[in-house]
Amino acid sequence: MNLITQNKSELARSFNSEFQRLFDRFFDRDSELKTSLASFDWTPSVDVMEKEKSYLVKVDLPGVDPKDVDITAEDGMLTIRGERHQEKTENKNGQRLTESSYGSFYRSFSLPNGIGIDDIKANSKNGVVEIEIPKAKNSAPKKIQVNH
């Protein structure tokens, strides 16, 4: 017969560790649900600001390849659409865990009158797409004198 001795703190740590693993495993049962939710459409954050000579639209698209982004301006609307594909692989305790998520996005904004639609430019840097929409040269308000 083998006799193994453990002090109380080791036993408590072991119990806590086993309990945490059981807890994590129980709540990981719905990982299928989490994975299916990750495939739904998502809406990226957008900031729109007016500058002196242009409007600036900043779209947060972390992990999205700029070639997967489509931006169009027509019929008074600016439309930004695309897809994201993300895969995260992690090695933990000798096990390999890979999580994949994907989803399409679509945002549409009304364009104000008096913009230079032919001069719209877009750049991507560090997961943020910036769209600069120049104001037309004659878009400044004009005061009209009333004659009597």
Secondary structure, 3 states (H helix, E strand, C coil): CCCCCCCHHHHHHHHHHHHHHHHHHHHCCCHHHHHHHHCCCCCCCEEEEECCCEEEEEEECCCCCHHHEEEEEECCEEEEEEEEEEEEEEEECCEEEEEEEEEEEEEEEECCCCECHHHCEEEEECCEEEEEEEECCCCCCCCCCCCC
